[in-house]
């Protein structure tokens, strides 16, 4: 018995030592030193957000300490009541910039991080930092290495509206615009990366904030054009300058109200946008001055209960989104109750809502969430297109479409488009979908500008009377599908205000049945909010795309009618025209057709392969080494003092006036090469407008316009420029087929285009020259003959003065 007892003691001691070694090994191997930061100011608005974040931090099991970076002026601090709401590190307020006097509170975030790194002892004992915003609820532990963060590769959430990473704004504010990532909200990075980034984050924020000339929505994506998101660009530009490339995850963080992807469990809720569940709603902006933290028993309006959610929604994905929305507010209220209790408030009386917050059902719904495999999927991995095996298979046939109307505005775009189409080497046929009223068609002069299919105009909707010309695009595609024989397997759909620079083929861009290819239209924020939930049963499948479309004909046949119907539906939904729903800065529903496309595709489950290297707007800084296939000149662009905006030429006829063209851009040789990105940007801008002017010149030559050198006063546009017309063009066999809807007859216009070696005008000019010469010689000859006859007559008169002749002359009929 004694021996047995000794053996048991030895075994227990051994296990203890072994356990201690295991724990020690874990402590040494696992980098557990995580610190979570968030930034606030001394206001009631941030105090209730702080209560919610701190409460969720404790419930979630987030490892490591939490620190609130509190920015206060001395005056604010005197009256501030919430110093004990969270572990706090005070930082100087920069809401009013100490040097410029600019009022911009958002700068406190990078300024607070810089101050914490420099003056906090905690910053000396940490390996990883998680940076959040105050208006967030944590649902589960955010462990940097578990979500994929590496040294040099932070993990961040996706902020798609930061379009300045793709255009000239990045080229102006970072030497590495190609590294600019559209990220924010959730940031998880190594402390060494943060030390390198933080000063740049602050300085770039100041730099962007001061760049008032480029606050415009077209450059920043800020719908207010006020530079309010300068801090977000300061982060992205600073990270690019520091050489950091993010792993972007758009699953970890969710805006309540959005529908998470199937299989995704978000671990962070960002309630920056209004939330609505049935008749109940919540917006943080409505509680800007709310002192709810300091009033015992006061809570936010109670959201619907689980039983009510079950009754109001049957779709499991939408139902899950509603549960997440009410969880967010319930967590806020639960945190307020705990804070009131900590302040010594009396226990509130019984209520159904308070009973629910104490129930097992609530505890089950809000238990810490664990990451699912789908939640850890990065955007770069998800966007990799499927591998299409094209080995020993014939290339599929392609047909290219573009849509226009019977106006000179679309005519000059058509001339440029067609010229670039032939130069690009785009395979297959092309058709212009021409939407005209019968009255417009009778007066229209541009029927032979392109192979054309005429469709009835729906600019004025036949049922509602709504004036919306953009609807002609889906209506025309649908009409073309139903009235023509199509032998193509893939359809490429483009806009008229485009210039092709190379072929756009399904095999190069990996289009497949069920997987169209398109370019990103990040401003279509309705795909992420309740607009998509209102207009499609699959909002999670909504893609923010447009401009260039490569789609299988089978998909297009199923999709075209939905495209039209969803366009009508969104256009009719005037109550949701607002910028906060659509991203349309004019609140006019003008981009309803774009949403009609995205919502219709989502309804069918078409999942796009989004390619940002297929199209570029002139004026944007190109990504190095990318050969963009399409210019989309839908926005104004500049090269020095020269600029071009298609909208300025809406009423100008440059097609039917001989030798009319647009003002010439600067000579490429005059460009400075100080910044390679800006230099390449300007070269592309010049190439775009030069291609259009070349197209117009060749168009005028084909129309047999008189030689401009012989015209005393040639037609000029607002800015006269020298006309260049010496470039030759190759042989192109054009057969234009125009279908008329009234009688289904086809009008064929065939002609052979060749080198303009000698035109009718030149032959006429040459003939006129020789006629003038002949007249001159005839006149001189006549004068010479008359002088000769006169001299002879004088001679005869002298000799016969005394010897008169009586002979009758045969010329005069009289006697001499």
KOLZAKE-39975 format. One line per 5 residues: number of its first residue (from 1); for each residue x, y, z of C-alpha. Coordinates in Angstrom, 1 decimal, always signed. Layout:
<gufis>
NUM> X:Y:Z; ...
</gufis>
This chain:
<gufis>
1> +0.0:+0.0:+0.0; +2.9:+2.4:+0.9; +4.6:+1.6:-2.4; +1.4:+2.3:-4.3; +1.0:+5.6:-2.5
6> +4.6:+6.6:-3.4; +4.0:+5.7:-7.0; +0.9:+7.9:-7.1; +2.7:+10.8:-5.6; +5.6:+10.5:-8.1
11> +3.1:+10.3:-11.0; +1.2:+13.4:-9.8; +4.4:+15.3:-9.4; +5.5:+14.2:-12.8; +2.3:+15.3:-14.4
16> +2.5:+18.7:-12.6; +6.1:+19.2:-13.9; +5.0:+18.1:-17.4; +2.0:+20.4:-17.3; +4.1:+23.3:-16.2
21> +6.5:+22.7:-19.0; +3.6:+22.5:-21.5; +2.2:+25.8:-20.2; +5.7:+27.4:-20.4; +6.2:+26.1:-23.9
26> +2.8:+27.6:-24.9; +3.7:+30.9:-23.4; +7.0:+31.0:-25.2; +5.6:+29.8:-28.6; +2.3:+31.7:-28.8
31> +2.6:+35.4:-29.4; -0.3:+36.2:-27.0; +0.6:+39.9:-26.5; -2.3:+41.6:-28.3; -3.5:+45.1:-27.5
36> -6.8:+46.5:-28.8; -7.2:+50.3:-29.4; -10.1:+52.6:-30.2; -10.3:+56.3:-30.5; -12.9:+58.7:-29.1
41> -13.5:+62.3:-27.9; -15.0:+63.8:-24.7; -18.6:+63.7:-25.8; -21.8:+61.9:-24.8; -22.0:+60.6:-28.4
46> -18.8:+58.6:-27.9; -19.5:+57.6:-24.3; -22.5:+55.4:-25.1; -20.5:+53.9:-28.0; -17.7:+53.2:-25.5
51> -20.0:+51.4:-23.2; -21.2:+49.1:-26.0; -17.7:+48.4:-27.3; -16.3:+47.7:-23.8; -19.2:+45.4:-22.9
56> -18.9:+43.4:-26.1; -15.1:+43.2:-25.6; -15.6:+41.5:-22.3; -18.3:+39.1:-23.6; -16.4:+38.2:-26.7
61> -13.3:+36.8:-25.0; -11.0:+39.1:-26.9; -7.4:+38.4:-25.6; -5.2:+41.1:-24.2; -5.9:+44.6:-22.8
66> -8.2:+47.2:-24.3; -7.3:+50.9:-24.4; -9.4:+53.9:-25.2; -7.4:+56.8:-26.8; -9.3:+59.8:-25.4
71> -8.8:+63.1:-27.2; -9.9:+66.1:-25.1; -9.2:+69.8:-24.9; -8.5:+71.2:-21.5; -11.9:+72.9:-21.4
76> -13.7:+69.7:-22.4; -11.9:+67.7:-19.7; -13.1:+70.0:-17.0; -16.8:+69.0:-17.5; -16.2:+65.4:-18.7
81> -18.0:+62.7:-16.7; -16.9:+59.5:-18.4; -13.2:+59.0:-17.5; -14.0:+55.7:-15.9; -15.9:+54.1:-18.8
86> -12.9:+52.3:-20.1; -9.1:+51.8:-19.6; -8.0:+55.2:-21.0; -4.9:+56.8:-22.4; -5.3:+60.5:-22.8
91> -3.9:+62.2:-25.9; -3.9:+65.8:-27.0; -6.9:+66.9:-29.0; -6.2:+67.8:-32.7; -9.8:+68.4:-33.6
96> -8.7:+72.0:-34.3; -5.3:+71.7:-36.0; -2.7:+73.5:-34.0; -1.0:+74.9:-37.1; -3.7:+75.4:-39.7
101> -6.7:+75.9:-37.5; -8.6:+73.4:-39.6; -11.6:+71.7:-37.7; -11.3:+68.0:-38.4; -11.9:+65.7:-35.4
106> -11.2:+62.5:-37.5; -7.5:+63.3:-37.4; -7.5:+62.4:-33.7; -7.4:+58.8:-34.6; -3.9:+58.7:-36.2
111> -2.7:+61.4:-33.9; -3.8:+59.3:-30.9; -2.1:+56.2:-32.2; +1.2:+58.1:-32.7; +1.0:+59.5:-29.2
116> +0.3:+56.1:-27.7; +3.2:+54.5:-29.5; +5.5:+57.3:-28.3; +4.4:+57.7:-24.7; +2.6:+54.5:-23.5
121> +4.5:+51.7:-21.6; +1.9:+49.3:-23.0; +3.2:+49.9:-26.5; +6.6:+48.6:-25.4; +5.1:+45.2:-24.4
126> +3.0:+44.2:-27.3; +3.4:+42.2:-30.5; +0.1:+42.7:-32.3; -2.4:+45.6:-32.3; -6.0:+45.5:-33.3
131> -7.5:+48.9:-34.1; -11.3:+49.4:-34.1; -13.8:+52.3:-34.3; -16.0:+53.2:-31.3; -19.2:+52.4:-33.1
136> -18.5:+48.7:-33.2; -19.7:+45.5:-31.4; -17.3:+42.6:-31.0; -18.9:+39.2:-31.4; -15.9:+37.0:-31.0
141> -12.1:+37.1:-30.4; -10.1:+38.9:-33.1; -6.7:+37.2:-33.0; -4.4:+38.6:-35.7; -2.5:+35.5:-36.6
146> -5.7:+33.4:-36.7; -7.3:+35.8:-39.2; -4.2:+35.6:-41.4; -2.2:+38.7:-40.4; +1.6:+38.5:-40.9
151> +4.4:+40.9:-40.3; +4.3:+43.2:-43.4; +0.8:+41.9:-44.3; -1.8:+43.4:-42.1; -5.4:+42.2:-42.3
156> -8.1:+44.8:-42.8; -11.8:+45.2:-43.8; -12.8:+46.4:-47.2; -13.9:+50.0:-47.8; -14.8:+49.9:-51.5
161> -15.8:+53.5:-51.7; -12.2:+54.7:-51.4; -12.0:+55.2:-55.2; -9.0:+57.5:-54.8; -6.8:+54.4:-54.6
166> -7.6:+53.8:-58.3; -7.4:+57.3:-59.7; -5.2:+60.4:-59.8; -5.6:+61.0:-56.1; -3.3:+58.2:-55.2
171> -0.7:+59.3:-57.7; -0.6:+62.7:-56.1; -0.2:+61.5:-52.5; +2.0:+58.4:-52.6; +5.0:+57.2:-54.5
176> +3.5:+53.8:-54.7; -0.2:+54.2:-55.9; -0.1:+50.5:-56.9; +0.1:+49.5:-53.2; -2.9:+51.6:-52.2
181> -5.6:+49.4:-50.6; -9.2:+50.4:-50.1; -9.4:+49.3:-46.4; -10.5:+50.5:-43.0; -12.7:+49.7:-40.0
186> -10.9:+46.6:-38.7; -7.1:+46.8:-38.7; -4.9:+43.9:-37.3; -1.1:+44.4:-37.7; +2.3:+43.7:-36.1
191> +3.6:+46.4:-33.8; +6.6:+47.0:-36.0; +4.4:+47.7:-39.0; +2.3:+50.1:-36.9; +5.4:+52.0:-35.7
196> +6.5:+52.5:-39.4; +3.0:+53.4:-40.5; +1.6:+55.6:-37.8; +3.6:+58.8:-38.5; +2.8:+58.4:-42.2
201> -0.8:+57.9:-41.4; -0.9:+61.2:-39.6; +1.1:+63.2:-42.1; -0.8:+61.8:-45.1; -4.1:+62.7:-43.4
206> -2.9:+66.3:-43.0; -1.7:+66.3:-46.7; -5.0:+65.0:-48.1; -7.0:+67.3:-45.8; -5.1:+70.3:-47.1
211> -5.6:+69.2:-50.8; -8.9:+71.0:-51.1; -8.6:+71.1:-54.9; -9.1:+67.3:-55.0; -11.9:+66.9:-52.5
216> -14.4:+66.3:-55.4; -16.6:+63.2:-55.3; -15.2:+62.0:-58.6; -11.7:+61.7:-57.1; -12.5:+60.7:-53.5
221> -15.8:+58.9:-53.5; -16.9:+61.2:-50.7; -20.5:+62.0:-51.6; -20.4:+65.3:-49.8; -17.1:+66.5:-51.4
226> -16.0:+67.9:-48.1; -12.8:+65.9:-47.5; -14.4:+64.2:-44.5; -12.8:+60.9:-45.3; -9.3:+62.3:-45.5
231> -8.2:+60.2:-42.5; -9.1:+57.0:-44.3; -7.0:+58.1:-47.3; -4.3:+59.1:-44.9; -4.2:+55.5:-43.7
236> -4.3:+53.9:-47.2; -1.7:+56.3:-48.7; +0.5:+56.0:-45.6; +0.4:+52.2:-45.7; +1.3:+52.3:-49.4
241> +4.2:+54.6:-48.6; +5.3:+52.2:-45.9; +5.2:+49.3:-48.4; +2.4:+47.5:-46.5; +0.1:+45.3:-48.6
246> -3.1:+44.3:-46.9; -4.9:+41.0:-46.8; -8.4:+42.3:-47.4; -11.3:+40.5:-45.8; -14.9:+41.6:-46.4
251> -16.4:+38.9:-44.2; -15.1:+39.6:-40.7; -16.9:+43.0:-40.4; -20.5:+43.5:-41.2; -22.8:+46.6:-41.2
256> -26.0:+45.6:-39.4; -28.7:+45.5:-42.1; -26.5:+43.8:-44.6; -26.9:+40.1:-45.4; -23.7:+38.1:-44.6
261> -22.5:+35.6:-47.2; -23.6:+32.0:-46.8; -21.4:+30.2:-44.2; -19.9:+33.5:-43.0; -19.9:+34.4:-39.3
266> -18.9:+38.0:-38.9; -17.1:+38.7:-35.6; -17.4:+42.5:-35.8; -20.5:+44.7:-36.3; -20.1:+48.3:-37.5
271> -23.3:+50.2:-36.9; -22.2:+53.3:-38.9; -25.4:+53.2:-41.1; -29.1:+53.3:-40.2; -30.6:+49.9:-39.2
276> -34.2:+48.8:-39.8; -36.1:+45.7:-38.8; -39.8:+45.9:-39.7; -41.2:+49.1:-38.3; -38.3:+49.5:-35.8
281> -35.2:+51.5:-36.8; -32.0:+52.8:-35.2; -29.5:+55.4:-36.4; -26.5:+56.5:-34.3; -26.7:+60.0:-35.7
286> -30.1:+60.5:-33.9; -28.3:+60.1:-30.6; -25.5:+62.6:-31.1; -26.2:+64.5:-27.9; -27.8:+61.6:-26.0
291> -26.6:+61.4:-22.3; -28.1:+57.9:-22.1; -25.0:+56.6:-20.1; -25.7:+58.9:-17.2; -29.5:+58.5:-16.9
296> -30.5:+55.5:-14.8; -32.9:+53.1:-16.6; -32.7:+54.9:-19.9; -32.1:+52.6:-22.9; -32.4:+52.7:-26.7
301> -35.8:+51.7:-28.1; -36.2:+47.9:-27.8; -35.8:+46.1:-31.1; -38.2:+43.2:-32.2; -38.0:+39.9:-30.3
306> -36.9:+36.6:-31.9; -40.5:+35.4:-32.2; -41.4:+38.6:-34.2; -38.4:+38.1:-36.5; -39.5:+34.5:-37.2
311> -42.9:+35.9:-38.2; -41.8:+38.8:-40.4; -39.2:+36.9:-42.6; -39.1:+33.4:-44.2; -35.9:+33.7:-46.2
316> -33.2:+32.1:-43.9; -30.5:+34.5:-45.1; -32.5:+37.7:-44.6; -33.8:+36.3:-41.3; -30.2:+35.8:-40.1
321> -29.4:+39.4:-41.1; -32.3:+40.6:-38.9; -31.1:+38.6:-35.9; -27.7:+40.2:-36.3; -29.2:+43.7:-36.5
326> -31.2:+43.3:-33.2; -28.2:+41.6:-31.5; -26.2:+44.8:-32.1; -28.7:+47.0:-30.3; -29.5:+44.5:-27.6
331> -25.7:+44.3:-26.8; -25.7:+48.1:-26.5; -28.6:+48.1:-24.1; -27.2:+45.3:-22.1; -24.0:+47.3:-21.7
336> -25.9:+50.4:-20.6; -27.7:+48.3:-17.9; -24.4:+47.1:-16.6; -23.0:+50.6:-16.6; -26.0:+52.0:-14.8
341> -25.6:+49.3:-12.1; -21.9:+50.2:-11.8; -23.0:+53.8:-11.2; -25.2:+52.7:-8.3; -28.5:+53.1:-10.1
346> -31.4:+51.2:-8.4; -32.4:+48.0:-10.0; -35.0:+48.7:-12.7; -38.5:+47.2:-12.4; -39.6:+44.1:-14.3
351> -40.3:+44.4:-18.0; -40.6:+42.0:-20.8; -37.5:+43.5:-22.5; -35.4:+43.3:-19.4; -36.5:+39.8:-18.8
356> -35.4:+38.9:-22.3; -31.9:+40.4:-21.8; -31.5:+38.1:-18.7; -32.9:+35.0:-20.5; -31.0:+31.9:-21.7
361> -32.3:+32.7:-25.2; -30.5:+36.0:-25.3; -27.3:+34.4:-23.8; -27.5:+31.8:-26.5; -27.9:+34.3:-29.3
366> -25.0:+36.5:-28.1; -22.5:+33.9:-27.1; -19.0:+34.5:-28.5; -18.8:+33.6:-32.2; -16.0:+31.5:-33.7
371> -14.5:+32.0:-37.1; -15.9:+29.8:-39.8; -13.7:+28.8:-42.8; -15.8:+31.1:-45.1; -15.2:+34.0:-42.7
376> -11.4:+33.7:-43.2; -11.6:+33.8:-47.0; -9.7:+36.8:-48.4; -11.0:+38.8:-51.4; -8.0:+38.1:-53.5
381> -8.6:+34.4:-53.1; -12.3:+34.6:-53.8; -11.9:+36.7:-56.9; -9.6:+34.3:-58.6; -11.5:+33.2:-61.7
386> -12.1:+29.5:-62.3; -9.6:+27.8:-64.6; -11.2:+27.2:-68.0; -9.7:+24.4:-70.1; -9.5:+25.7:-73.6
391> -7.0:+23.1:-74.9; -7.6:+22.1:-78.4; -11.0:+23.8:-78.5; -12.1:+26.2:-81.2; -12.5:+29.8:-80.0
396> -16.1:+30.7:-79.4; -17.7:+33.3:-81.7; -18.2:+36.8:-80.2; -20.6:+39.6:-81.0; -20.1:+43.1:-79.7
401> -23.0:+45.4:-78.9; -23.2:+49.1:-77.9; -26.3:+51.3:-77.4; -26.9:+54.8:-78.7; -29.8:+57.2:-79.6
406> -30.5:+59.3:-82.7; -28.5:+62.4:-81.7; -25.3:+64.0:-82.9; -23.9:+63.5:-79.3; -24.0:+59.7:-79.8
411> -22.9:+60.1:-83.5; -19.4:+61.4:-82.7; -19.1:+58.7:-80.0; -20.1:+56.1:-82.6; -17.5:+57.4:-85.0
416> -14.7:+57.1:-82.4; -16.0:+53.7:-81.1; -16.1:+52.2:-84.6; -12.7:+53.5:-85.6; -11.2:+52.0:-82.4
421> -13.1:+48.7:-82.9; -11.4:+48.1:-86.2; -8.0:+49.1:-84.9; -8.3:+47.0:-81.8; -8.5:+43.6:-83.5
426> -11.7:+42.8:-81.7; -12.9:+39.5:-83.3; -16.5:+38.9:-84.4; -19.3:+41.1:-85.6; -20.5:+44.4:-84.1
431> -23.9:+45.9:-83.9; -25.0:+49.4:-82.8; -28.4:+49.3:-81.0; -30.0:+52.5:-82.1; -33.0:+53.7:-80.1
436> -35.1:+56.2:-82.0; -38.6:+57.5:-82.2; -40.2:+57.4:-85.7; -40.0:+61.2:-85.9; -36.3:+61.2:-85.0
441> -35.5:+58.4:-87.4; -37.0:+60.4:-90.3; -34.6:+63.3:-89.7; -31.6:+61.1:-88.7; -28.4:+61.4:-90.9
446> -26.1:+58.9:-89.2; -27.7:+55.6:-90.2; -24.6:+54.4:-92.0; -22.1:+55.2:-89.2; -22.1:+51.6:-87.9
451> -23.8:+48.2:-88.5; -27.1:+49.1:-86.9; -30.2:+47.4:-85.3; -33.0:+50.0:-84.9; -35.2:+49.6:-81.8
456> -38.2:+51.6:-80.5; -37.2:+54.3:-78.1; -38.2:+54.0:-74.5; -36.7:+57.3:-73.4; -40.2:+58.2:-72.5
461> -41.7:+55.1:-70.9; -44.7:+54.0:-72.8; -46.7:+53.2:-69.6; -45.5:+55.6:-66.9; -44.4:+58.5:-69.1
466> -41.1:+58.6:-67.1; -38.3:+60.3:-69.0; -35.3:+58.0:-68.5; -33.2:+57.4:-71.7; -30.8:+55.0:-69.9
471> -33.5:+52.4:-70.0; -32.9:+52.1:-73.7; -29.8:+49.9:-73.1; -31.5:+46.9:-71.5; -34.6:+47.4:-73.7
476> -32.5:+47.4:-76.9; -30.5:+44.3:-75.8; -33.8:+42.5:-75.2; -35.2:+43.6:-78.6; -32.1:+42.6:-80.4
481> -32.2:+39.1:-78.8; -35.8:+38.6:-80.0; -35.5:+40.0:-83.5; -32.2:+38.7:-84.9; -30.5:+35.4:-85.6
486> -27.4:+35.1:-83.4; -24.7:+32.6:-83.9; -22.3:+34.0:-81.3; -21.6:+32.1:-78.1; -20.5:+35.2:-76.1
491> -21.8:+38.7:-76.2; -19.6:+41.7:-75.3; -21.7:+44.7:-74.2; -20.0:+48.1:-74.1; -21.0:+51.8:-73.9
496> -20.7:+54.3:-76.8; -18.4:+56.6:-74.8; -15.6:+54.1:-75.0; -12.4:+53.6:-77.1; -11.1:+50.0:-77.6
501> -7.4:+49.6:-77.3; -7.2:+45.8:-77.7; -9.5:+42.7:-78.0; -11.9:+41.8:-75.3; -12.4:+38.1:-75.4
506> -14.0:+35.5:-73.1; -11.0:+33.2:-73.3; -8.5:+35.8:-72.2; -10.6:+37.1:-69.3; -12.0:+33.6:-68.3
511> -15.7:+34.2:-68.9; -17.8:+31.1:-68.5; -21.5:+30.2:-68.4; -22.9:+31.5:-65.1; -19.7:+33.6:-64.6
516> -19.8:+36.8:-66.7; -16.8:+39.2:-66.6; -17.2:+42.9:-65.8; -15.4:+45.9:-64.5; -15.8:+47.2:-60.9
521> -18.3:+50.0:-60.3; -17.6:+50.5:-56.6; -20.0:+53.4:-56.1; -23.0:+51.0:-56.4; -23.3:+50.9:-52.7
526> -26.9:+49.7:-52.9; -25.5:+46.2:-53.4; -24.5:+46.3:-49.7; -27.5:+47.9:-48.1; -31.2:+47.5:-47.9
531> -31.7:+48.7:-51.5; -30.5:+45.2:-52.6; -32.7:+43.6:-50.0; -35.7:+45.4:-51.4; -35.1:+44.5:-55.0
536> -33.6:+41.1:-55.1; -34.2:+37.9:-53.2; -30.4:+37.2:-53.3; -28.8:+40.4:-52.1; -25.7:+38.5:-51.2
541> -25.1:+37.8:-54.9; -25.2:+41.4:-55.9; -22.0:+42.5:-57.6; -21.0:+46.2:-58.0; -20.1:+46.0:-61.7
546> -20.7:+47.7:-65.1; -19.1:+49.3:-68.1; -17.7:+46.2:-69.8; -19.8:+43.0:-69.9; -18.7:+39.6:-71.3
551> -21.6:+37.2:-71.0; -22.6:+33.8:-72.4; -25.5:+34.0:-74.8; -27.5:+31.5:-72.7; -27.1:+33.7:-69.6
556> -28.0:+36.8:-71.6; -31.2:+35.3:-72.9; -32.3:+34.4:-69.4; -31.1:+37.7:-67.9; -32.1:+40.4:-70.4
561> -35.8:+40.6:-69.4; -34.9:+40.8:-65.7; -32.4:+43.5:-66.5; -35.2:+45.6:-68.0; -37.8:+44.8:-65.3
566> -35.4:+45.5:-62.4; -34.4:+48.8:-64.1; -38.1:+49.8:-64.2; -38.5:+48.6:-60.6; -35.6:+50.6:-59.2
571> -36.6:+53.6:-61.3; -40.1:+53.5:-59.8; -38.8:+53.2:-56.2; -38.4:+57.0:-55.8; -38.4:+56.7:-52.0
576> -35.0:+55.1:-52.2; -33.3:+57.5:-54.6; -31.2:+58.9:-51.7; -27.4:+59.1:-51.9; -27.1:+57.0:-48.8
581> -29.0:+54.1:-50.5; -27.7:+54.4:-54.1; -24.4:+56.3:-54.1; -26.0:+58.6:-56.7; -24.7:+62.0:-55.6
586> -27.7:+63.7:-57.4; -30.4:+61.7:-55.6; -32.2:+61.4:-59.0; -32.3:+57.7:-59.7; -30.2:+58.2:-62.8
591> -28.2:+55.1:-62.2; -31.3:+52.9:-61.9; -30.2:+51.0:-65.0; -26.9:+50.0:-63.4; -28.8:+48.7:-60.4
596> -31.2:+47.0:-62.7; -28.3:+45.1:-64.1; -26.8:+44.1:-60.8; -30.1:+43.1:-59.2; -31.2:+41.2:-62.2
601> -27.9:+39.3:-62.3; -28.2:+38.6:-58.6; -31.7:+37.3:-59.0; -30.3:+34.6:-61.4; -27.3:+33.9:-59.3
606> -24.9:+35.1:-61.9; -21.6:+35.6:-60.2; -19.2:+38.0:-61.9; -15.5:+37.8:-62.2; -14.6:+41.4:-61.5
611> -11.6:+42.6:-63.4; -10.1:+46.0:-62.7; -7.5:+45.7:-65.5; -9.9:+45.7:-68.4; -11.1:+49.3:-68.3
616> -9.7:+52.7:-67.2; -11.1:+56.2:-67.1; -8.8:+58.7:-68.8; -7.4:+60.9:-66.0; -6.8:+58.0:-63.7
621> -3.3:+56.8:-62.9; -2.8:+53.4:-64.5; -1.5:+50.4:-62.7; +2.1:+49.8:-63.9; +2.4:+47.1:-66.5
626> -1.3:+46.8:-67.2; -2.6:+47.1:-70.8; -6.1:+48.3:-70.4; -8.4:+47.3:-73.2; -11.0:+50.1:-72.9
631> -11.0:+53.8:-72.3; -14.2:+55.0:-70.7; -14.2:+58.7:-71.1; -17.3:+59.3:-69.0; -15.6:+61.8:-66.7
636> -13.7:+65.1:-67.3; -10.0:+64.7:-67.6; -7.1:+67.1:-67.9; -3.5:+67.3:-69.2; -2.0:+70.5:-67.9
641> -4.4:+73.4:-68.9; -6.1:+71.3:-71.6; -9.2:+69.4:-70.6; -12.0:+67.3:-72.2; -15.5:+66.6:-70.9
646> -17.9:+64.8:-73.2; -20.8:+66.6:-71.6; -19.6:+69.9:-73.1; -20.1:+68.6:-76.6; -23.7:+67.3:-76.2
651> -25.1:+69.8:-78.7; -22.2:+70.1:-81.0; -22.3:+68.4:-84.4; -18.8:+67.4:-85.3; -19.9:+64.6:-87.6
656> -21.8:+66.4:-90.3; -19.6:+69.5:-90.4; -16.6:+68.9:-92.6; -13.2:+68.7:-90.8; -14.8:+69.5:-87.4
661> -12.9:+67.9:-84.5; -12.1:+68.4:-80.8; -9.4:+70.7:-79.5; -6.0:+69.0:-79.9; -4.4:+67.7:-76.6
666> -0.8:+68.7:-75.8; +2.1:+67.1:-77.7; +3.3:+64.0:-75.7; +6.9:+65.4:-76.2; +5.9:+68.4:-74.0
671> +5.0:+66.2:-71.0; +7.3:+66.2:-67.9; +8.6:+62.9:-66.7; +9.0:+63.8:-63.0; +6.4:+61.3:-61.9
676> +6.1:+58.1:-63.9; +2.5:+57.5:-62.8; +1.3:+61.0:-63.8; +3.3:+60.8:-67.0; +1.6:+57.5:-68.0
681> -1.8:+59.0:-67.0; -1.3:+61.9:-69.3; -0.1:+59.7:-72.2; -3.3:+57.7:-72.0; -5.5:+60.8:-71.9
686> -3.8:+62.1:-75.0; -4.2:+58.8:-76.7; -7.9:+58.7:-76.0; -8.8:+62.1:-77.5; -6.3:+61.7:-80.4
691> -8.0:+58.4:-81.4; -11.4:+60.2:-81.5; -9.9:+63.1:-83.6; -8.3:+60.6:-86.0; -11.6:+58.8:-86.3
696> -13.4:+62.1:-87.2; -10.7:+63.0:-89.8; -11.1:+59.7:-91.5; -14.9:+60.1:-91.4; -14.7:+63.4:-93.1
701> -12.4:+62.0:-95.8; -14.8:+59.2:-96.4; -17.6:+61.8:-96.7; -15.5:+63.4:-99.5; -15.3:+66.7:-97.7
706> -13.5:+69.3:-99.8; -9.8:+69.7:-99.4; -9.4:+71.9:-96.3; -6.5:+73.8:-98.0; -8.9:+75.1:-100.7
711> -11.6:+76.2:-98.2; -11.4:+79.9:-97.4; -13.2:+79.6:-94.1; -13.5:+76.0:-92.9; -16.0:+75.1:-90.2
716> -14.4:+75.4:-86.7; -15.4:+74.5:-83.2; -15.1:+76.7:-80.3; -11.4:+76.3:-80.1; -9.8:+76.4:-83.6
721> -7.0:+74.0:-84.2; -4.9:+73.1:-87.2; -6.5:+70.1:-89.0; -4.2:+67.1:-89.5; -5.3:+64.7:-92.2
726> -2.3:+63.0:-93.7; -2.6:+59.6:-91.9; -3.4:+56.7:-94.1; -5.7:+53.8:-93.3; -5.9:+50.3:-94.5
731> -8.5:+48.4:-96.4; -11.6:+47.6:-94.4; -14.5:+45.8:-95.9; -17.7:+47.2:-94.3; -21.2:+45.8:-94.9
736> -23.7:+47.7:-92.8; -27.0:+46.0:-92.1; -29.8:+48.2:-90.8; -33.0:+46.5:-89.6; -36.2:+48.5:-89.6
741> -38.7:+47.4:-87.1; -41.7:+48.6:-89.1; -41.3:+46.2:-92.0; -38.3:+44.0:-90.9; -36.6:+45.0:-94.2
746> -32.8:+45.2:-94.3; -31.0:+48.1:-95.8; -27.4:+47.1:-96.8; -24.8:+49.8:-97.2; -21.6:+48.2:-98.6
751> -18.5:+50.0:-99.5; -14.8:+49.4:-99.7; -12.6:+51.8:-97.8; -9.1:+52.2:-99.2; -6.2:+54.7:-99.2
756> -7.4:+58.2:-100.2; -4.8:+58.5:-102.9; -7.0:+60.6:-105.2; -10.4:+62.0:-104.4; -13.0:+63.5:-106.7
761> -12.2:+66.9:-105.2; -8.6:+66.5:-106.1; -9.4:+65.4:-109.7; -11.8:+68.3:-110.1; -9.1:+70.7:-108.8
766> -6.6:+69.3:-111.2; -9.0:+69.6:-114.2; -9.9:+73.1:-113.3; -6.2:+74.0:-113.3; -5.6:+72.7:-116.8
771> -8.8:+74.4:-118.1; -7.5:+77.7:-116.8; -4.1:+77.0:-118.5; -5.9:+76.2:-121.8; -7.9:+79.3:-121.6
776> -4.8:+81.4:-121.0; -3.0:+79.8:-124.0; -6.0:+80.3:-126.2; -6.2:+83.9:-125.3; -2.6:+84.5:-126.0
781> -2.9:+82.7:-129.2; -5.8:+84.7:-130.3; -4.0:+88.0:-129.5; -0.9:+86.8:-131.4; -3.0:+85.9:-134.5
786> -4.7:+89.2:-134.5; -1.5:+91.1:-134.2; +0.0:+89.1:-137.1; -3.1:+89.8:-139.4; -2.9:+93.5:-138.5
791> +0.7:+93.7:-139.5; +0.0:+91.9:-142.8; -2.8:+94.3:-143.5; -0.6:+97.3:-142.9; +2.0:+95.9:-145.3
796> -0.5:+95.3:-148.1; -2.0:+98.7:-147.7; +1.4:+100.3:-148.3; +2.2:+98.3:-151.4; -1.2:+98.8:-153.1
801> -1.7:+102.4:-152.3; -1.4:+103.3:-156.0; -2.7:+100.0:-157.3; -6.2:+99.3:-156.0; -7.5:+95.7:-156.3
806> -11.1:+95.1:-157.4; -11.2:+91.5:-156.1; -14.1:+90.6:-153.7; -12.9:+89.3:-150.3; -14.5:+86.1:-149.2
811> -14.8:+87.3:-145.5; -16.5:+90.6:-145.5; -18.7:+90.2:-148.5; -17.8:+93.8:-149.6; -15.3:+95.4:-151.9
816> -12.0:+96.4:-150.3
</gufis>
